[in-house]
Amino acid sequence: MAATGAAILLAACGSSSSGGGGGAGSSTPGFFLTIQGMAFSPIPLAVPPGGTVTVLNRDSMAHTVTSEAAENDFTKGSVGGVEFDTGSFTGQAQFTIPASAADGTLIPFFCNIHKGSMATPNGTIKVDSTAQPAAPPGGGGGGGGY
């Protein structure tokens, strides 16, 4: 069954609407945010300055991951000069935390399509220079600490 999950993940990667290429192969370590069941996971996500976040949308509908200046603001904004917006996507999207981002910065984010109606309306990315990449979360069942 693991091969089936990997095949599904790879198929989802092929439907990316945000350019960008590689980085989310079946075992390539990185910084991953999952949207599933109208919820973001993990919250918070630790990413080092200059780190690239790969978002895996496992819902059947489009979502965005959009930074906001304040939690529950539900409008695009920045914190400490960090701003991102994947735009509407299904499958996979990526964005990069600027290398100049200050360690300890907390950037809240939301889905600009569903705003407060998500099961987890907001998430947070913590800029953490000690954050370590992890394997992509599995398609189901066990492990990963997510």
N, C-alpha and C positions, 0 to 999 in steps of 0.2 A: 504493500500500500504506500510505502514511502516514495516509491518511484512515481506513483500516480500523483501524489501531492507535489512532487518536484515538477512533474509535467504540467500540472495546473498552474503552479507558480511561474514557470517559464512562459506558459501561454499568456498569463496575465501580464507579464513583463513586456510581451510583444505588443500589447495594446496601449502602451504609454502615449500620452498626448503631450509630454513635456520634453521632447528631445533628450539629449544627454547620454544615451548609450550606457554601456556596461555597468559594473558595480554591484548588481544585485543577482549574480549567479546563484545557483542553488546552495553554495557553501562559502561564498565570498563574504568575509567579515565587513561590517559597516555599522552605520547608525540607522536603525529602522524604526519607523512609526507605522503602526497598523490602524486602519479604520475598518471596523467590523461591527455589525449590529448597531450602527449609528453611534459608535463609541471609539474614542482615541485610546491607543495603548502603545507603550507604557506612558504613564503620567507620573512624575515628570520624566522627560528624556534628557539625559546628559550627553552633550556634544562638545568636543573641544573647538577652540577657535580654528577656523579653516576647514572644519569637518563638513562632509556632505551627508544630508539626511535623505534617505530613500523612503518614500511613503508608499505603502502597499494598501490599496483600496480593495477590500474584499467584499464590499457591498455591491449590489447590482446597479446602484445609482451613482451619479457623479457627485464628487465632493471637492472641496478646496482645503488647503491648509494655509491660513492667512494670519500673519502676525497682527497683534493689536497692542496699542499703547497701554491699555489697562484691562484687566480681566473683566469679562462680561460687558465690555464696551461694544463688541460686535461691529466694529468698523476698523478698516485697515489702519495700522499705525506702526510705530517703531519704538524700541526701547534701547537706549544706549547706542543709537545708530544702526541697530539691527532690524531689518525689515525683510519679509519674504511673502510670497503669494504664489502658490502652485498654479493658480487658475483652475478652472473646472476640469476634472479628469476622472477617468476610470482606469483601473489597472494599476499603473505605477507612475509616480512623479518624483522629482528630486529638487532640492534646493541646498545652498551652501551657506553656512554661518561664516561671516567675514572673518578673516584672520586677525583683524583689528579688534574683534569683540572682546570686551573686558571679562576676565575670569569672574564667575559669580553672577553674571547678568542673568536675569530671569525674563524670558520673553513669552508672554501668553499668546496663544493662538486659538483660532476657531475655524469653523466651516462657514464660508461666506454665503453659501447656498442655503444652509439649514439653520444658521445662527443659533439661537437658544433652544431649538427643538432637538438637538443631538442628545443622546443619552448622557454623554459627557460634553456639555456645551463648550468647555474650554480645556485646553491642555497647556502645558508649560515646557519650554526647552530651557534647560539650565546650561549656560556656557561653563564648561568644566575642563580645564586643561589636563586633568588626570583621567578623563573618560576614555574607556577602552572600547574598540569595536567589538561587535558580537556577530554571530551567525544570524542569517535571516530567521525570523520566527517561522516555525513549521505551520503547515496547513491545518493541523488539528492534532490534538492529543499530546499532552505532556511536554515538560522541559522548557528551557529557555529563560525561565524567571520572569516572563512577561505575564 
